[in-house]
Amino acid sequence: MKNYFGIAFLLLICDPCYCQPTQSVTFGIDYSITSANFGATKSGIGGSADYQIKFNAPVGLQFHIGYSHFKNKVLSNDVVNFLPVRAGVVGFLYQDVIFIFADAGISHYSASSGTKQNGFSFGIGPGYKLYFNPDKKQFLQLSAYFNLHHFYSNYSGGYNYTWFNIRAAYGLSFSKKPIEK
């Protein structure tokens, strides 16, 4: 509960300190390419939503929620699903256009076999925003990121699922002042 108060306090002090935060929300489609330790499944599909807040310095926060769905290569009705919820930092390399991020949190894993677990989730990658109107309020975002989902099992200790996502998203930007050109 203290963490929620800390985040709320940080967001509330932003306005009086004149750091002119820029906030954005994106909704996108994710295409997932599995890695070697996740090789029994086909490439996956999913969706995600991100919320970013950029402060005056080229640093910000990101909140991510997603869904990834994978089917088995051999058994068509064998599926695996992930639902990650993460928070992390964003570094803007060029204005509000090119950025990198790293976030961590929890992930809910469910399989068609009935197995359900929660575990650690981590994501890291770059992104690019392409603004398509003069006031820079709407944009398309392209990003690619590496996912790690770690789950503990009583039988085998721990297991890591890893894959790469390619994401195309529609976004809206909210700021008090226009973004510098």
Rosetta blueprint (number, residue, H / E / L):
1 M L
2 K H
3 N H
4 Y H
5 F H
6 G H
7 I H
8 A H
9 F H
10 L H
11 L H
12 L H
13 I H
14 C H
15 D L
16 P L
17 C L
18 Y L
19 C L
20 Q L
21 P L
22 T E
23 Q E
24 S E
25 V E
26 T E
27 F E
28 G E
29 I E
30 D E
31 Y E
32 S E
33 I E
34 T E
35 S L
36 A H
37 N H
38 F H
39 G L
40 A L
41 T E
42 K L
43 S L
44 G E
45 I E
46 G E
47 G E
48 S E
49 A E
50 D E
51 Y E
52 Q E
53 I E
54 K E
55 F L
56 N L
57 A L
58 P L
59 V E
60 G E
61 L E
62 Q E
63 F E
64 H E
65 I E
66 G E
67 Y E
68 S E
69 H E
70 F E
71 K E
72 N E
73 K L
74 V L
75 L L
76 S L
77 N L
78 D L
79 V E
80 V E
81 N E
82 F E
83 L E
84 P E
85 V E
86 R E
87 A E
88 G E
89 V E
90 V E
91 G E
92 F E
93 L E
94 Y E
95 Q L
96 D L
97 V L
98 I E
99 F E
100 I E
101 F E
102 A E
103 D E
104 A E
105 G E
106 I E
107 S E
108 H E
109 Y E
110 S E
111 A E
112 S L
113 S L
114 G L
115 T L
116 K E
117 Q E
118 N E
119 G E
120 F E
121 S E
122 F E
123 G E
124 I E
125 G E
126 P E
127 G E
128 Y E
129 K E
130 L E
131 Y E
132 F L
133 N L
134 P L
135 D L
136 K L
137 K L
138 Q E
139 F E
140 L E
141 Q E
142 L E
143 S E
144 A E
145 Y E
146 F E
147 N E
148 L E
149 H E
150 H E
151 F E
152 Y E
153 S E
154 N L
155 Y L
156 S L
157 G E
158 G E
159 Y E
160 N E
161 Y E
162 T E
163 W E
164 F E
165 N E
166 I E
167 R E
168 A E
169 A E
170 Y E
171 G E
172 L E
173 S E
174 F E
175 S E
176 K L
177 K L
178 P L
179 I L
180 E L
181 K L
